[in-house]
Amino acid sequence: MKKKLSLILSVIMVMTSLVACGQKSAKEEVKPSQEPVVARVALLKGPTSMGMVKFIKDEETSKDKAYEFTIANSVDEITPKLVKGEVDIAAVPANLASVVYNNTKGGIKTLSINTLGVLYIVSKDESIKNVSDLKGKTIYTSGKGASPEYVLNYILKSNKIDPAKDLNIVYKTEHTEALAALVNDPNGIAMLPEPFVSVAKAKNKDLNIALDMTKEWDKINGGKSNLVTGVVVAKKDFIKDHPEKIGDFLKKYKASIEYTNTNIEDASKLIGDKKIVPGPIAKLAIPKCNIKYIDGQEMKTSMDKYLKVLFDANPKSVGGKLPGEDFYYIQK
């Protein structure tokens, strides 16, 4: 009897020991939940941020803060932060993405194109139907030493027009100055980007869009590449550390762009609320802003061609050299 009792007690002690060990192991396996990653997103006022407004609005009403948006007035506000790593994702001009890539030795990647060409030739002269009709004319524009100049020259030269001899191109410091010159010249012609085109037409009903520079680019390239204005980039380390966040961002951004293009009335109100562009102007401008979502190989093909045109005109415009293959984020 004593032997049986001793055996029972031994079994109970062993079982108690096992349970205690099991509880200890369970406690050791419990890990504190990680803080959610909040991605810092910087945007520039204009077409490159107009496609993001639905995304921003949804984030503001969300219980879980996953993104922090900043809308800048000038690209000069975004560039230093991007170089220093103070933002994780940014919407910037396409050539600036290449400049930052080179300056940071490959520290960023391009996620997607968000805006195609936004440049237009506007005039009261209804006789301008083709690029060749610009010969002998005076054109007001801005962007000397930047993408607008290189795109204009590329299109002119591709149509056998010498920018230095066959017409008079007057470069103004700002788009607003080019717009003012256009309005004050009865025979004026200007190359302007949206939303300035819509502003110009709102001020002068006689103005017409004579040429869409995006379509002229397409004619030259046979539709094999796009004229690019803006892209979205992200820090290489952020992409590596948070691939799921990048995937979530791109999914929501694509949906937001689609919303802007298909719900112009509501989107223009959101754009006005964010003081990106006045609502009434946004309503007129959205259809001509070429707000798109293009990623993958099509993004790479279009960017390669566009940056090559800029590089041939002025290597400094893309940061001194063309970016490498790692400049592009291609989802697998």
LUMVOGU-819380 format. One record per residue (C-alpha): z, y, x; residue in three letters. Coordinates in steps of 0.2 Angstrom, whole numbers, plus 5000, padded with zeros to 4 digits. Example, Ala and Ser with C-alpha at 12.3 -4.5 7.8 and 13.67 -1.06 7.14 Angstrom:
! residues 2
[node [5039, 4978, 5062], "ALA"];
[node [5036, 4995, 5068], "SER"];
//
This chain:
! residues 332
[node [5000, 5000, 5000], "MET"];
[node [5004, 5012, 5014], "LYS"];
[node [4988, 5007, 5023], "LYS"];
[node [4978, 5012, 5007], "LYS"];
[node [4988, 5028, 5005], "LEU"];
[node [4984, 5033, 5023], "SER"];
[node [4966, 5029, 5021], "LEU"];
[node [4964, 5039, 5005], "ILE"];
[node [4973, 5054, 5014], "LEU"];
[node [4961, 5052, 5029], "SER"];
[node [4946, 5053, 5017], "VAL"];
[node [4952, 5068, 5008], "ILE"];
[node [4956, 5077, 5025], "MET"];
[node [4938, 5073, 5031], "VAL"];
[node [4930, 5079, 5014], "MET"];
[node [4940, 5095, 5015], "THR"];
[node [4935, 5098, 5032], "SER"];
[node [4916, 5096, 5028], "LEU"];
[node [4918, 5108, 5013], "VAL"];
[node [4926, 5121, 5024], "ALA"];
[node [4912, 5119, 5037], "CYS"];
[node [4899, 5120, 5024], "GLY"];
[node [4906, 5136, 5017], "GLN"];
[node [4907, 5143, 5034], "LYS"];
[node [4889, 5139, 5037], "SER"];
[node [4884, 5147, 5021], "ALA"];
[node [4893, 5163, 5025], "LYS"];
[node [4885, 5163, 5042], "GLU"];
[node [4868, 5162, 5035], "GLU"];
[node [4870, 5177, 5023], "VAL"];
[node [4861, 5192, 5031], "LYS"];
[node [4863, 5209, 5025], "PRO"];
[node [4847, 5216, 5015], "SER"];
[node [4836, 5227, 5026], "GLN"];
[node [4833, 5245, 5021], "GLU"];
[node [4816, 5247, 5013], "PRO"];
[node [4803, 5255, 5024], "VAL"];
[node [4798, 5273, 5019], "VAL"];
[node [4781, 5277, 5025], "ALA"];
[node [4778, 5296, 5030], "ARG"];
[node [4761, 5301, 5024], "VAL"];
[node [4753, 5318, 5029], "ALA"];
[node [4739, 5325, 5019], "LEU"];
[node [4727, 5340, 5021], "LEU"];
[node [4724, 5352, 5006], "LYS"];
[node [4706, 5349, 4999], "GLY"];
[node [4695, 5334, 4995], "PRO"];
[node [4705, 5323, 5007], "THR"];
[node [4721, 5324, 4997], "SER"];
[node [4713, 5326, 4979], "MET"];
[node [4711, 5307, 4978], "GLY"];
[node [4729, 5304, 4982], "MET"];
[node [4737, 5314, 4968], "VAL"];
[node [4739, 5299, 4956], "LYS"];
[node [4748, 5289, 4970], "PHE"];
[node [4759, 5304, 4973], "ILE"];
[node [4764, 5306, 4955], "LYS"];
[node [4768, 5288, 4953], "ASP"];
[node [4779, 5288, 4968], "GLU"];
[node [4788, 5303, 4962], "GLU"];
[node [4793, 5294, 4946], "THR"];
[node [4797, 5277, 4955], "SER"];
[node [4815, 5272, 4956], "LYS"];
[node [4812, 5265, 4974], "ASP"];
[node [4806, 5278, 4986], "LYS"];
[node [4793, 5269, 4997], "ALA"];
[node [4782, 5284, 5003], "TYR"];
[node [4786, 5302, 5008], "GLU"];
[node [4771, 5314, 5006], "PHE"];
[node [4768, 5330, 5014], "THR"];
[node [4753, 5341, 5010], "ILE"];
[node [4748, 5353, 5024], "ALA"];
[node [4738, 5369, 5023], "ASN"];
[node [4730, 5367, 5040], "SER"];
[node [4725, 5352, 5051], "VAL"];
[node [4735, 5361, 5065], "ASP"];
[node [4751, 5356, 5055], "GLU"];
[node [4746, 5338, 5055], "ILE"];
[node [4739, 5334, 5072], "THR"];
[node [4755, 5337, 5083], "PRO"];
[node [4765, 5326, 5071], "LYS"];
[node [4752, 5313, 5072], "LEU"];
[node [4752, 5313, 5091], "VAL"];
[node [4771, 5313, 5092], "LYS"];
[node [4772, 5299, 5080], "GLY"];
[node [4782, 5310, 5067], "GLU"];
[node [4771, 5303, 5053], "VAL"];
[node [4765, 5285, 5050], "ASP"];
[node [4750, 5288, 5039], "ILE"];
[node [4738, 5303, 5038], "ALA"];
[node [4723, 5309, 5030], "ALA"];
[node [4712, 5319, 5042], "VAL"];
[node [4695, 5324, 5047], "PRO"];
[node [4685, 5310, 5053], "ALA"];
[node [4681, 5317, 5070], "ASN"];
[node [4700, 5322, 5072], "LEU"];
[node [4704, 5304, 5070], "ALA"];
[node [4694, 5300, 5086], "SER"];
[node [4701, 5314, 5095], "VAL"];
[node [4719, 5309, 5092], "VAL"];
[node [4714, 5291, 5096], "TYR"];
[node [4708, 5296, 5113], "ASN"];
[node [4723, 5308, 5116], "ASN"];
[node [4736, 5294, 5112], "THR"];
[node [4726, 5281, 5121], "LYS"];
[node [4722, 5270, 5106], "GLY"];
[node [4739, 5275, 5097], "GLY"];
[node [4731, 5276, 5079], "ILE"];
[node [4719, 5265, 5069], "LYS"];
[node [4707, 5271, 5055], "THR"];
[node [4712, 5262, 5039], "LEU"];
[node [4698, 5269, 5027], "SER"];
[node [4686, 5282, 5024], "ILE"];
[node [4692, 5293, 5009], "ASN"];
[node [4679, 5307, 5008], "THR"];
[node [4660, 5307, 5012], "LEU"];
[node [4649, 5323, 5014], "GLY"];
[node [4655, 5338, 5005], "VAL"];
[node [4642, 5351, 5012], "LEU"];
[node [4629, 5359, 5001], "TYR"];
[node [4616, 5372, 5003], "ILE"];
[node [4618, 5385, 4989], "VAL"];
[node [4607, 5400, 4985], "SER"];
[node [4599, 5410, 4971], "LYS"];
[node [4582, 5406, 4978], "ASP"];
[node [4576, 5392, 4967], "GLU"];
[node [4561, 5389, 4979], "SER"];
[node [4572, 5379, 4991], "ILE"];
[node [4569, 5361, 4987], "LYS"];
[node [4568, 5353, 5004], "ASN"];
[node [4575, 5356, 5021], "VAL"];
[node [4558, 5362, 5027], "SER"];
[node [4560, 5377, 5015], "ASP"];
[node [4574, 5383, 5026], "LEU"];
[node [4562, 5389, 5039], "LYS"];
[node [4563, 5408, 5042], "GLY"];
[node [4578, 5410, 5031], "LYS"];
[node [4596, 5416, 5035], "THR"];
[node [4610, 5404, 5032], "ILE"];
[node [4628, 5409, 5031], "TYR"];
[node [4641, 5396, 5036], "THR"];
[node [4656, 5392, 5046], "SER"];
[node [4662, 5379, 5058], "GLY"];
[node [4654, 5385, 5074], "LYS"];
[node [4658, 5372, 5087], "GLY"];
[node [4664, 5359, 5074], "ALA"];
[node [4657, 5346, 5063], "SER"];
[node [4648, 5357, 5051], "PRO"];
[node [4637, 5365, 5065], "GLU"];
[node [4633, 5347, 5072], "TYR"];
[node [4629, 5340, 5055], "VAL"];
[node [4618, 5355, 5051], "LEU"];
[node [4609, 5354, 5067], "ASN"];
[node [4606, 5336, 5066], "TYR"];
[node [4598, 5337, 5049], "ILE"];
[node [4587, 5352, 5054], "LEU"];
[node [4581, 5343, 5070], "LYS"];
[node [4578, 5327, 5061], "SER"];
[node [4566, 5337, 5050], "ASN"];
[node [4558, 5345, 5065], "LYS"];
[node [4566, 5362, 5063], "ILE"];
[node [4574, 5371, 5078], "ASP"];
[node [4591, 5378, 5074], "PRO"];
[node [4589, 5391, 5087], "ALA"];
[node [4571, 5397, 5084], "LYS"];
[node [4565, 5392, 5066], "ASP"];
[node [4579, 5401, 5056], "LEU"];
[node [4594, 5412, 5058], "ASN"];
[node [4611, 5404, 5056], "ILE"];
[node [4625, 5416, 5054], "VAL"];
[node [4642, 5408, 5058], "TYR"];
[node [4658, 5416, 5050], "LYS"];
[node [4676, 5412, 5055], "THR"];
[node [4681, 5405, 5038], "GLU"];
[node [4673, 5397, 5023], "HIS"];
[node [4679, 5412, 5013], "THR"];
[node [4669, 5424, 5024], "GLU"];
[node [4653, 5414, 5022], "ALA"];
[node [4656, 5414, 5004], "LEU"];
[node [4658, 5433, 5003], "ALA"];
[node [4642, 5435, 5014], "ALA"];
[node [4633, 5424, 5001], "LEU"];
[node [4639, 5434, 4986], "VAL"];
[node [4635, 5451, 4994], "ASN"];
[node [4617, 5446, 4999], "ASP"];
[node [4605, 5445, 4985], "PRO"];
[node [4594, 5434, 4995], "ASN"];
[node [4608, 5424, 5003], "GLY"];
[node [4609, 5406, 5007], "ILE"];
[node [4625, 5397, 5013], "ALA"];
[node [4630, 5380, 5018], "MET"];
[node [4648, 5378, 5010], "LEU"];
[node [4659, 5363, 5007], "PRO"];
[node [4667, 5359, 4991], "GLU"];
[node [4678, 5365, 4983], "PRO"];
[node [4671, 5382, 4990], "PHE"];
[node [4654, 5378, 4981], "VAL"];
[node [4663, 5377, 4964], "SER"];
[node [4672, 5393, 4968], "VAL"];
[node [4655, 5402, 4973], "ALA"];
[node [4647, 5396, 4957], "LYS"];
[node [4661, 5401, 4946], "ALA"];
[node [4660, 5419, 4953], "LYS"];
[node [4641, 5419, 4952], "ASN"];
[node [4632, 5410, 4938], "LYS"];
[node [4615, 5412, 4947], "ASP"];
[node [4619, 5402, 4962], "LEU"];
[node [4612, 5384, 4963], "ASN"];
[node [4615, 5369, 4974], "ILE"];
[node [4598, 5369, 4983], "ALA"];
[node [4602, 5354, 4995], "LEU"];
[node [4615, 5341, 4996], "ASP"];
[node [4618, 5338, 5014], "MET"];
[node [4624, 5320, 5011], "THR"];
[node [4608, 5315, 5003], "LYS"];
[node [4598, 5323, 5017], "GLU"];
[node [4609, 5313, 5029], "TRP"];
[node [4605, 5297, 5019], "ASP"];
[node [4586, 5301, 5019], "LYS"];
[node [4587, 5302, 5038], "ILE"];
[node [4597, 5286, 5040], "ASN"];
[node [4589, 5275, 5027], "GLY"];
[node [4605, 5273, 5018], "GLY"];
[node [4612, 5263, 5032], "LYS"];
[node [4627, 5274, 5036], "SER"];
[node [4636, 5288, 5027], "ASN"];
[node [4640, 5306, 5031], "LEU"];
[node [4659, 5305, 5033], "VAL"];
[node [4671, 5320, 5031], "THR"];
[node [4688, 5312, 5030], "GLY"];
[node [4698, 5296, 5034], "VAL"];
[node [4715, 5289, 5033], "VAL"];
[node [4723, 5284, 5049], "VAL"];
[node [4740, 5275, 5053], "ALA"];
[node [4750, 5273, 5069], "LYS"];
[node [4745, 5257, 5078], "LYS"];
[node [4764, 5252, 5080], "ASP"];
[node [4767, 5255, 5061], "PHE"];
[node [4753, 5244, 5056], "ILE"];
[node [4759, 5230, 5068], "LYS"];
[node [4777, 5231, 5062], "ASP"];
[node [4774, 5234, 5043], "HIS"];
[node [4757, 5225, 5039], "PRO"];
[node [4763, 5222, 5021], "GLU"];
[node [4766, 5241, 5019], "LYS"];
[node [4749, 5245, 5025], "ILE"];
[node [4742, 5233, 5012], "GLY"];
[node [4752, 5240, 4998], "ASP"];
[node [4747, 5258, 5003], "PHE"];
[node [4728, 5254, 5003], "LEU"];
[node [4729, 5245, 4987], "LYS"];
[node [4738, 5260, 4978], "LYS"];
[node [4727, 5273, 4987], "TYR"];
[node [4711, 5264, 4981], "LYS"];
[node [4717, 5264, 4963], "ALA"];
[node [4722, 5282, 4965], "SER"];
[node [4705, 5287, 4971], "ILE"];
[node [4697, 5277, 4956], "GLU"];
[node [4709, 5287, 4944], "TYR"];
[node [4703, 5304, 4951], "THR"];
[node [4685, 5300, 4949], "ASN"];
[node [4686, 5292, 4932], "THR"];
[node [4700, 5304, 4924], "ASN"];
[node [4694, 5321, 4930], "ILE"];
[node [4703, 5331, 4917], "GLU"];
[node [4720, 5323, 4920], "ASP"];
[node [4717, 5322, 4939], "ALA"];
[node [4712, 5340, 4940], "SER"];
[node [4729, 5345, 4932], "LYS"];
[node [4738, 5335, 4945], "LEU"];
[node [4728, 5343, 4959], "ILE"];
[node [4732, 5360, 4952], "GLY"];
[node [4751, 5356, 4950], "ASP"];
[node [4751, 5351, 4968], "LYS"];
[node [4743, 5367, 4973], "LYS"];
[node [4729, 5358, 4982], "ILE"];
[node [4715, 5367, 4972], "VAL"];
[node [4717, 5377, 4956], "PRO"];
[node [4715, 5365, 4941], "GLY"];
[node [4699, 5373, 4934], "PRO"];
[node [4691, 5373, 4951], "ILE"];
[node [4696, 5355, 4954], "ALA"];
[node [4688, 5350, 4938], "LYS"];
[node [4671, 5357, 4943], "LEU"];
[node [4673, 5351, 4961], "ALA"];
[node [4678, 5333, 4959], "ILE"];
[node [4661, 5326, 4954], "PRO"];
[node [4654, 5334, 4970], "LYS"];
[node [4668, 5330, 4982], "CYS"];
[node [4662, 5312, 4986], "ASN"];
[node [4680, 5305, 4986], "ILE"];
[node [4678, 5287, 4990], "LYS"];
[node [4687, 5272, 4996], "TYR"];
[node [4677, 5263, 5010], "ILE"];
[node [4685, 5251, 5022], "ASP"];
[node [4680, 5236, 5033], "GLY"];
[node [4663, 5234, 5041], "GLN"];
[node [4655, 5248, 5030], "GLU"];
[node [4668, 5260, 5036], "MET"];
[node [4665, 5255, 5054], "LYS"];
[node [4646, 5256, 5053], "THR"];
[node [4647, 5274, 5045], "SER"];
[node [4660, 5280, 5057], "MET"];
[node [4651, 5274, 5072], "ASP"];
[node [4635, 5283, 5067], "LYS"];
[node [4643, 5299, 5062], "TYR"];
[node [4654, 5300, 5078], "LEU"];
[node [4639, 5296, 5089], "LYS"];
[node [4630, 5311, 5081], "VAL"];
[node [4645, 5322, 5085], "LEU"];
[node [4647, 5315, 5103], "PHE"];
[node [4628, 5318, 5107], "ASP"];
[node [4631, 5336, 5101], "ALA"];
[node [4647, 5339, 5110], "ASN"];
[node [4658, 5325, 5117], "PRO"];
[node [4674, 5336, 5115], "LYS"];
[node [4671, 5335, 5096], "SER"];
[node [4677, 5317, 5097], "VAL"];
[node [4689, 5318, 5111], "GLY"];
[node [4678, 5316, 5126], "GLY"];
[node [4672, 5298, 5122], "LYS"];
[node [4668, 5287, 5108], "LEU"];
[node [4682, 5276, 5102], "PRO"];
[node [4683, 5257, 5105], "GLY"];
[node [4683, 5243, 5093], "GLU"];
[node [4702, 5244, 5091], "ASP"];
[node [4700, 5261, 5083], "PHE"];
[node [4696, 5252, 5066], "TYR"];
[node [4708, 5242, 5055], "TYR"];
[node [4698, 5228, 5048], "ILE"];
[node [4708, 5217, 5035], "GLN"];
[node [4706, 5199, 5037], "LYS"];
//
